[in-house]
Amino acid sequence: AGMMGAGIAYSSAMAGIEVVLKDISEENAQKGKDYSKKLLDKAVSRGKMTQEKADGILSLIKPTANAEDLQGCDLVIEAVFEKTELKAAVTQEAEAQMLETGVMASNTSSLPITGLAEASCRPANFIGLHFFSPVDKMPLVEIICGKQTSDEALAKSIDYVLQIRKTPIVVNDARGFFTTRVIGTYVNEGLGMLAEGLHPASIEKAASLAGFPVGTLAISDELNLQTMRNIRLATEAALKAEGKEMPKTASDSVIDRMIDEFDRAGKLAGKGFYDYPQGGKKTLWPGLKEAFGAGSKEIPFEDMKERFLFVQSLETVRCMEEGVIEKVADANIGSIMGIGFPPWTGGVVQYINQYGLREFVARAQELADKYGERFAPPALLVEKAEKGEIFE
């Protein structure tokens, strides 16, 4: 019943669905319900809803600490911390109570669904439903099919997402799925620019002028640097167990130094790449200059803007090559509605189409020569460009 669980409960109740909101204590569950009350009270005070209607919606949410209250549920969505063991325990607790034909869903943003489904006694009914924060405002849900997810579980999940008036995209299982993986490249690029010695204000301005709603340094503060590091360490450990190595990025050392050297973990801590004065407007931390040589180097502003755009479009093509995302429309919609890719582009794949595939490949190669192999155009892109095709 944290921010995500409370938001999912609100969106479901708004669509007339009965919700059981479970947490480890009655008090925590009630706090989750209070989130809906706050939003509904605001709607009433603005004249957008009658008190009677608000009361009716609120009455659909039942806060509880008792797992037995999940009896009869035909969809359970867990939204606990990104820890495999914790998610496994919650899955088993819920499946013991819910309908055998019901769908068990995880709101994980990065853990592979096939792995989480190992804790399930009905893996065919297990699926990923990745909501975006804040749930009441964000229109997208990324549905992730694990290796054993049935067509029926997928159909029920799509129905539910449409019922709560959100837009579904469907992707296949992989670490980070589609959206988390792609936005990760955006964040890494911005932090990498900082490590290169570019001025932080220029980095944020380049993102803004490219059409992104939030700059990479601001997003990092919002996400919390400690959380970002935890995800990285968990991913490293999981890959090591599979005999693979996680590639290092320049952003890793930036995050580590921000936490360990400067004790600045982000907005929640009151200080990160930005300072957050009480009651005042956030400003970039002046210490970035000394810490990272900020402003000691300059590159063409157009390069900065295109690095942000290209790095995400190229990662999307890799996702397509790997079969993570199959439909161009899902990639475009998901990038705009879920992770703030600039709407003027038409989406992360349409950006390549409208740039012109041959021109895009040439520019990507140019960026790769100047800034690193992550900009090297994938085989699928080169092949389509040579054939004069577009992504459709």
HUPEWO-V247738 format. One record per residue. RES is the residue in one letter. PSI is psi in whole degrees, -180 to 180 (999 if undefined). OMEGA is omega in radians with two decimals (none if undefined). Layout:
res->{RES,RES}
psi->{PSI,PSI}
omega->{OMEGA,OMEGA}
This chain:
res->{A,G,M,M,G,A,G,I,A,Y,S,S,A,M,A,G,I,E,V,V,L,K,D,I,S,E,E,N,A,Q,K,G,K,D,Y,S,K,K,L,L,D,K,A,V,S,R,G,K,M,T,Q,E,K,A,D,G,I,L,S,L,I,K,P,T,A,N,A,E,D,L,Q,G,C,D,L,V,I,E,A,V,F,E,K,T,E,L,K,A,A,V,T,Q,E,A,E,A,Q,M,L,E,T,G,V,M,A,S,N,T,S,S,L,P,I,T,G,L,A,E,A,S,C,R,P,A,N,F,I,G,L,H,F,F,S,P,V,D,K,M,P,L,V,E,I,I,C,G,K,Q,T,S,D,E,A,L,A,K,S,I,D,Y,V,L,Q,I,R,K,T,P,I,V,V,N,D,A,R,G,F,F,T,T,R,V,I,G,T,Y,V,N,E,G,L,G,M,L,A,E,G,L,H,P,A,S,I,E,K,A,A,S,L,A,G,F,P,V,G,T,L,A,I,S,D,E,L,N,L,Q,T,M,R,N,I,R,L,A,T,E,A,A,L,K,A,E,G,K,E,M,P,K,T,A,S,D,S,V,I,D,R,M,I,D,E,F,D,R,A,G,K,L,A,G,K,G,F,Y,D,Y,P,Q,G,G,K,K,T,L,W,P,G,L,K,E,A,F,G,A,G,S,K,E,I,P,F,E,D,M,K,E,R,F,L,F,V,Q,S,L,E,T,V,R,C,M,E,E,G,V,I,E,K,V,A,D,A,N,I,G,S,I,M,G,I,G,F,P,P,W,T,G,G,V,V,Q,Y,I,N,Q,Y,G,L,R,E,F,V,A,R,A,Q,E,L,A,D,K,Y,G,E,R,F,A,P,P,A,L,L,V,E,K,A,E,K,G,E,I,F,E}
psi->{28,-161,-46,-51,-43,-40,-39,-40,-44,-50,-37,-45,-37,-26,8,17,135,134,133,119,104,138,180,-21,154,-39,-46,-42,-40,-38,-39,-40,-35,-28,-44,-40,-42,-46,-40,-40,-40,-42,-40,-46,-25,3,17,-9,147,157,-37,-44,-42,-43,-39,-42,-45,-34,-15,-16,120,107,142,159,2,118,-27,-20,-10,-3,133,-7,136,-2,127,129,118,139,48,179,157,61,123,-44,-42,-44,-36,-45,-43,-41,-47,-38,-43,-43,-26,-20,-38,172,141,-27,-3,165,130,120,148,137,24,147,-7,-22,131,132,-38,-39,-44,-33,-15,-24,-11,143,-8,70,-23,-25,7,136,164,132,96,106,164,150,140,135,-37,-21,-31,126,-5,147,126,116,125,122,125,176,-32,0,130,160,-34,-44,-38,-45,-44,-39,-42,-44,-45,-46,-42,-36,-36,15,41,167,122,144,149,127,164,165,137,158,124,-6,-130,-58,-47,-40,-43,-44,-26,-37,-33,-49,-47,-37,-45,-43,-33,-39,-39,-44,-29,-14,12,154,130,-37,-36,-38,-48,-37,-41,-42,-44,-45,-23,-15,8,138,-29,137,164,-33,-40,-42,-43,-42,-40,-46,-31,122,-34,-42,-44,-41,-42,-43,-42,-45,-39,-41,-43,-46,-42,-42,-37,-40,-27,4,20,162,139,128,139,146,160,-26,-26,-49,-30,-48,-46,-44,-40,-38,-54,-40,-41,-5,47,94,-1,-172,-42,-36,-4,-1,132,-127,-23,156,145,80,143,126,1,-180,142,145,151,138,121,-26,-11,-30,-51,-39,-42,12,31,129,1,-12,149,144,164,135,-36,-37,-42,-49,-47,-28,-42,-41,-48,-41,-34,-39,-40,-39,-34,-43,-39,-39,-38,-42,-38,-3,15,-43,133,-29,130,-41,-41,-40,-45,-49,-47,-39,-37,-48,-26,-40,17,27,139,125,-28,-20,-21,0,170,-27,-38,-30,-41,-45,-47,-21,-29,121,-42,-44,-39,-45,-45,-44,-39,-42,-38,-45,-37,-42,-36,-37,-6,162,-19,-18,0,128,130,158,-42,-41,-46,-44,-48,-40,-43,-32,-4,25,172,169,124,999}
omega->{3.04,-3.10,-3.10,-3.12,3.14,3.13,3.11,3.11,3.14,-3.11,3.14,3.14,3.10,3.13,3.09,-3.12,3.05,-3.06,2.95,-3.10,-3.03,3.02,-3.09,3.07,3.10,-3.10,3.11,-3.14,3.13,3.08,3.10,3.12,-3.14,3.09,3.11,-3.13,-3.14,-3.14,-3.13,3.09,3.13,3.14,3.13,-3.09,3.12,3.10,-3.12,-3.07,3.08,3.11,-3.12,3.14,3.14,3.12,3.14,3.13,-3.11,-3.11,3.12,-3.10,3.14,3.12,-3.10,3.00,-3.03,-3.11,-3.11,3.10,3.10,3.14,3.11,3.13,3.11,2.98,3.05,3.10,3.07,3.13,3.13,-3.10,-3.10,3.07,-3.05,-3.08,-3.14,3.13,3.11,-3.13,-3.14,3.12,-3.10,3.11,-3.11,-3.08,3.12,-3.06,-2.98,3.11,-3.14,3.14,-3.06,3.14,3.05,-3.06,3.05,3.10,3.13,3.11,-3.08,-3.06,-3.11,-3.09,-3.13,3.10,3.13,-3.11,3.11,3.12,-3.05,3.06,3.11,-3.05,3.11,-3.12,-3.06,-3.04,3.04,3.01,-3.06,3.09,-3.12,-3.03,-0.12,-3.01,-3.08,-3.11,-3.02,-2.97,-2.99,2.89,3.10,-3.14,-3.08,3.11,3.02,-3.10,-3.07,-3.12,-3.10,3.07,-3.12,3.12,3.10,-3.13,3.12,-3.12,3.10,3.12,-3.12,-3.12,3.10,-3.14,3.13,3.03,3.04,-3.10,3.12,2.84,-3.09,3.11,3.08,-2.97,3.01,-3.14,-3.12,3.13,3.13,-2.97,-3.10,-3.13,-3.08,-3.14,3.08,3.13,3.11,-3.13,-3.14,-3.12,-3.14,3.13,3.07,3.10,3.11,3.12,3.13,-3.12,3.10,-3.09,-3.10,3.13,3.10,3.13,-3.12,-3.13,3.14,3.12,-3.13,-3.12,3.05,3.08,3.12,-3.09,-3.10,3.12,-3.05,-3.14,3.10,3.11,-3.13,3.09,3.13,-3.12,-3.09,-3.05,3.12,3.10,3.13,3.13,3.12,3.13,3.14,-3.11,3.11,3.12,3.11,-3.11,-3.13,3.13,3.12,3.12,3.11,-3.14,-3.13,3.12,3.13,3.14,3.12,3.05,-3.14,-3.11,-3.12,-3.08,3.09,-3.14,-3.12,-3.14,3.12,-3.12,-2.97,-3.10,-2.96,3.11,-3.12,-3.00,3.10,-3.03,-3.12,-3.14,-3.14,3.13,3.11,3.02,3.08,2.91,-3.11,-3.14,-3.12,3.10,-3.14,-3.12,3.13,3.09,3.12,-3.12,-3.11,-3.11,3.14,-3.10,-3.12,-3.06,-3.01,-3.10,-3.06,3.13,-3.13,-3.11,3.06,3.01,3.12,-3.10,3.13,3.09,-3.13,-3.14,-3.07,3.06,3.13,-3.10,-3.06,-3.04,3.14,3.12,3.13,3.11,3.09,3.11,3.09,3.08,3.12,3.10,-3.08,3.13,3.11,3.10,-3.01,-3.07,3.11,-3.12,3.12,3.13,-3.13,-3.13,-3.11,-3.10,-3.13,-3.05,-3.03,-2.99,2.97,3.05,-3.00,-3.11,-3.10,-3.10,-3.02,3.12,-2.96,3.09,3.11,3.08,3.11,-3.13,-3.06,3.06,-3.04,-3.00,-3.13,3.13,-3.13,3.13,-3.13,-3.13,3.12,3.14,3.10,3.11,3.13,3.14,-3.09,-2.93,3.06,-3.01,-3.14,3.12,3.14,-3.09,3.12,-3.07,-3.12,-3.14,-3.14,-3.13,-3.14,-3.14,-3.13,-3.14,-3.11,-3.12,2.97,3.05,3.11,none}
